[in-house]
């Protein structure tokens, strides 16, 4: 196993082409003539795999795999500047605003041709979901005259628009898109099954097909299942570590950037204990030492008390997310006190989602996905998780600490989750978590 994990570029990806250059240098692929095509990677993750929605804010599967399935129109280079990916060029200033034109001959993995109508659909769909965070400053686009591949954003500044359209939650999707059958222009075609996700090299990929032939992902029943599967050789990448009982021989550790934030919501049943800032104050009383084994990062040392003083009851959590369930059980143990006991309550994702929307719960453990690499993206994501209307008029807040943001919201940030674990030494590129750039050699 390597002596220390390495932090990849997951929080601020710079595109597959740039990553491939890095991989070529790092692994001497240039001396080999090329990075070899082919191979299958097997994963087991403690997250639900029933669907993948690139426009969703609370979808861990999208945080892990959407970049392999769908692309936004622009991406950010190493200096944070946008460059065209699916767009023919950067937005151009026109009399009515900013014009965005798609590259010609774009097709999805399932063979659907894309044009301006799909772009209009994608912007509207994204705006109704997580994209509201980055698209709210812009008016709805309209079709460009005499150009079936272009739209105009009325009154938009071209530079600001390019930055907004580089967010992964603004990915271009076909008009017939379904999260249960996700389709896009990414390096892989996706097939969702019962507790499984299969990614197959997309030969129509707009930015280049994957090097691997397949990535087979299955859902872990619990955290031990994910670690045990890697230890005994059933999978090629281990979630959080190199094994359950002992490290798998030869395994390499990796740390591949931020997956998202775990938040603890307080609902109407919490009464006065549901006031903004209460959840964060309690979580700050738990401390890093008690949460480190759960893969949570940026958790400060304990200060204050974690004793829950509200009514006894449940911490709702999605029953298909073993990682969240384990965190909920740990939190319940640290929050409970006599007469005010709370317990983890795994429920179907639909039940948890409905409770989060209507507010009829005591406590609820949830996930928030990054919108991009900056502190502003972090602020917008957390505000939208509390109320999408807040993200449309965000306050000025000069902080990179999500806990300070949560002090004004009806939830607390438990910690940041990173994509981390171990992998077989023959697999290269895991540190960047750009799945189209993974290769065996």
N, C-alpha and C positions, 0 to 999 in steps of 0.2 A: 504494500500500500504506500502511496506517496506520503512524504513527511508532512505535508500541509495542503489544505484545499486551496484552489486558486479561484479568485473572483473573476467571472466572465462578464460579458457585456449584455446580460439579459435585460437590465433595466433601461438601457439606451442602445437598442440594436441599430446597426449601421447598414443593414442590408446584406443579402446573401453574397453578392459579388465581392463586397469588401471583406466579408468573413472568409471567403474562399481564398483570397490573397493571403490573409493571415495564416490560414491553415497550411497553405502550400509552403510558406516560409517555415512555420513552426515544426512541421513534421517531415520536411525534406522531400515533399512530393514532387518538387521540380526535378530532383535527381532521378526520380522514378519515371519521369516523362509525363505522368498524369496521376490524378487520384483515381483509384480503381472504382468502377461501377459494380453494383451488386451487393448482395448480403442482406440479411434480415436481422433486425434488432427486436428483442422482446423486452417489454416493460410491464411492471405491475405497480399501479399507483393507488393510493388510498382516497380516491376521488370518484365521483359519479361520472359515468361515460354514456348516459342515455342520450345526450345531445351535445352539440357544440355550437354556440352562438357567438360569432365574432363581435356582435354589437352589444352583448350583455356586460353589465358591470359586476355581477355577482356570480359569474360562471368560472370555477376553477379549471374546468376542462378547456375553456376558451383561453384562459391565461397560459395554459400549458401547450395547446395544440393549434389554436386558431391561426397563428402565424404560418403554420405549415400548410394550411388549407386555403386561406384567403389573404389578399394583399390590399393595403391602402393605396391611394393614388401616388403618394409621395413617401419617402423615407428620409431619415436624418443621417447625415454623415458624421464622422468622428468629431467635428467641431459644432454639431448641432444645427447645421444648415440643411434645409430640405433639398432633395433632388428628385426628378421624376422617376417613377417606377411603372405604374400603369398609365400615367398621363403622358402625352406626347412631348410636353415641355412644361416648364413652370407656368403658373397662371399669368396671363397677360392682361394689361390694363386696356379696357375698351370704354366707349362712351357711357355705357350703362353700368359698368362695374368691373368685374374680373371674369375672364373667360377661361374655362378649363376644358381641354380637349383630350379625349382618350386616345391611346395608341390604336391604330387600325388592326383588325383581325384578332382581337382578343377573344379567347374562348375559355370556358370553364373546364374543369377536369372531366365533367360529364358531357362535354361537347356543345354547350350552349354558347352561341355567339353573343357578345356584349356590345351595347351601344349606349347612347345618351339616355335612353329610357331606363336602362338598368342603373345608371348613375343617379338619375332622379329618384328612382325607387330606393337605392341604397342610402342616399342622404336623408330621405324622409324616414326610413326605418331606423337609421342610426339616431336621428334627432329624437325619435320617440323612446329611445333607450339610453345607453350610456353616452352616445354622441351628443346629447343635449349639453354636456359639460363643455365641449369644445366648439360646437356649432352655434350656440345661442347668439354670439355677436353677429351672425350673418343671416341675411334674408334667405328665404327659400329660392333655390336656383330655378331658372326657366330655360327651356330649350333655346339654343342659338339658332338664328335664322339660317336656313339652307346648309346646315351641317349636322348630320345625324349622329356625330360623335362628340358634340360639344354642348356645354351648358354655360349660362351666365349667372353669376351671383351678383344681384343688383347692389351697387354701392360698396362692394367689398374691396378691401385693400389686398392686392395680389400676394404680398409677402406674408401677411397675417393668415390669409386663406391657405397658403401652402403649408404653413406650420400646423394649422388645425387639421388639414386633410392628411397629415402624416401620422395621426393617432391611429393605433390599431383598431379602435372602436368605430372608425369610419371606413372600414374595408369595403371594397367593391364586391357586391353580391348579385347574382342573377335574380330576376323578378320572381322566379318560382322558388326562391330559397326557402328551405325548411331546416331548422336546427336538428331535426331527427335524421335528415339526409343532407348534411352540409356539403356545399359545393362552392368552388371559387377558382381563382387563378393560381393558387399556391403550388409549391413543389410536389405536393402529394394530393392524390384523390383519397377521399375519406369514405369509410363505410362503418356506420354505427350499428352495433348489435346488442344483444343482451349482456350487459356488463363488459362489453368489448368495443374497442375502436381499432380498425385496421386502416393504416395509411399505406397506399401503394403509389409508386413513382408516377407522377403526372407528366406524361410526354407532351402535353399541351401547355405546360407551365409558362406563364408570361415572362418570368425572370430566371428560367432555367430549371430543368427537372432535378429531382433529388439524386444523390449518388447511390443511396441505398435503394434496394428494390422494394422493401417493405419494412414497416414498423408495426408490430403487433402489441397492442396495449390491452391489458385486462385489469379489472378492478380488484383491489385487495380487500379481503373481508375485514381485516383489522391491520394495525401497524405491524404486529408480529408476522402476519402473513407476507407482507411486502418484504421484510428483512429476511425471513426464512427462505423465500423463493430465490433471492439472490445468493444466499449462502450455499444452497444446494445446487445451484447452476441452472435453475429453471428459467431465469431471466438474465439479461445482459447488463441491466442498470438497476442498482439498488436504491430505494427511496430512503433518504436520511442517513444511511450507514452501510458498512460492508458486510453485515450479517447479523443474525439474531443472537446466536450463542458464541460465535467466534468469527473473526474476519475471513472472508473468502480469500484464499491464497492468490497473490498477485494483483488484487483489486487496487484501483486508483481512486482516491477521493476527488470530489469536484464540488465547486460552489458556483452556480451559474446564474446568479442575479435574482432579483426580486420576483416572486410569484404574485404576492399581494399582501393585503393586511387582513388579519383576523380581528373582528370587532364583536363586542358584547353589547347588544341593544337592550334598553329598558323600555317596557311597554306600559300600557294603561294600568295593568294589574299591579304594577310596582308602586302606584300612588305617589307619595312625595319622594320616594326613592327612585323615581323615574325622571327626576328633574335633570336638566343638562349639567354635565360635569360630575354627577354622582358616580356613574359607572367608572369613569376614568380615575376618580379618587380611590375607589375600592381596588381597581386593578393595580394601581401604583403601590398598594400595600402588599402585593404578592411578591414581586421582585423576580429578577432574572434567574436566580439560582433554582427556583422551584419550577421554572418553565423551560429551562435550557434543553432538557431532553426531548422536548416536543418540536425542536427545530425552529423556535421563535427567536428572532433577532431584534436588536435595538430595544431591549427591555431593560430599564434602569434598575439599580438596587432598590430593595423595598424601602418605602417610606410611608408612615402613617399606618392605618389599619385596613385590613381586607374584610372585616366582619360585616356581612350583609344584615341590615336591620329591617328590611322590608318583609312583606308576607312570605311565608313558606310556599314553595312551589317548584316549578320546572324551568330548566334551561332548554328551550327547544333547539334542536339541531338536526340537520338533514341526515337521514339514516343511511344514505349512500356515500357519505363522506367520512370514512373511518378516521382520517386525520382530525377533522373538526370534532368528531365524537370523543376522541381521546382527550382533546383540549377541554371540551365541555366537562368531562368527568373530573379532570384535574382542577378546573376552576371551581366546580361544585364543592370539592373537598376543602378548598381554601376559603371560600366565601361563607360556608354554612357555620352557624352557631346555634346553640340550643334555642328552640322556639322559632328559629328563622332558617330552617334547613332548606337547601335547594338541591336538586338532583338533575343529572343529565337526562333528557327525554328525547331519544331519536324518533323522528317522525318522517313521513314521506316528504320529498322535496316540495311537492305541491302544497301540503299542509303548512310547512314552514314558510314558504313564499307568501301564501295568503295571510298568515299571521303577521308577517313583517309588513304587509301592505295595509292591513286594517288596524294594526296596533293592539290587538286583543291578545296579549301575552304578558308574562312576568319578565322573563329574560330570554334572549334569543342569540345564539351564536351564529355569526354570518361571515361572509368573505367579500372583500372589495378588491377589484382588479386594478392594476395601474393603467393610466391613460397615456403615459409617456414618461420621460426620464426626469422632468424638472420638479422643483418644489411647487410650482403653480399647478402642475398636473396632479400632484398629491392632494393639494388643497381642493381642487375641483372634484376629484374622485370621492373624497370623504364628505364634502358638502352634498354631492348628488346622492350618496348613500343615505344621508339623513333626509333630504328632500330635494328632488331635482330642481325645484324652483330656486333653491339657494345657489345652485351652481350657475344660474343664469345671471345673477348679480352678485358675484363673489366679493367679499371684503378684501381689502389690502392687508395681507398678513405676512410679515417678514420672518418666516420660520421654516425650518426643515424638519421640525419635530411634530409628527402627527398627533402626539399626545396633547400638545398645546392647542391644536385645532379642535380636538375632541372635547376640550373643557367647555366648549359652548354648544355641544351637540348631545342628543339623547342616546349616546352610546360611548363606550370607551374602546380604545385601541389596545388589544391584548399584546400584539407584537407583529412584526413583519415575518412572513414566510419567504424563504429562499428556495429555489430549486437546487437541491443538494443531495449528495449521497455518494455512491461509488459505482464504478463501471469496470468492465473487463478491459485489460490493457490493449487489446487489439482494436478497440473502438476509439476513434479520434474525433475531436471537435465537440465533446459533450460540454466543456466549460462554457461555450458560447450559447448553448441551447438554441441554435439555429438548425432545426431538424433536417432541412434540406442539405446542410453542409456536413452531416455526419458521414463517416466512411470507415470501413474496415481495412486494415493494412498491417 
